Amino acid sequence: MSTLSLGEDLGIETSADLKQTLAPHLSQEGELLLDAGQVRRIHTASVQLLCAFFDARRRAGRATGFDGCSETLKDAARLLGVSAVLGLPASNDNLKSVENAA
């Protein structure tokens, strides 16, 4: 099992870098944990990349999860309806808002 840190900023400006960071781990054997505990800013493009990454690894029979996940990432996943795809607990609290960083 290995852990990969996602850092603090997953804004749209960093989505290409995130893709390059994740790509080598698509074929990595064994469980991979993403450390998202420091994420303070996230854009929909980065959430989409994470969903595609989790899905591709799942289809290849490779376990992927989080070793720490910030409230920012959890809120974004909840608002976009992708908590289950990312293996995060689902919440029915769809009235809670997140800060618009734009």
Secondary structure, DSSP 8 states (H G I E B T S, - for coil): -EEEE--SEE-GGGHHHHHHHHGGGSS--S-EEEEETT--EE-HHHHHHHHHHHHHHHHTT--EEEEEE-HHHHHHHHHHT-TTTTT------TT-------
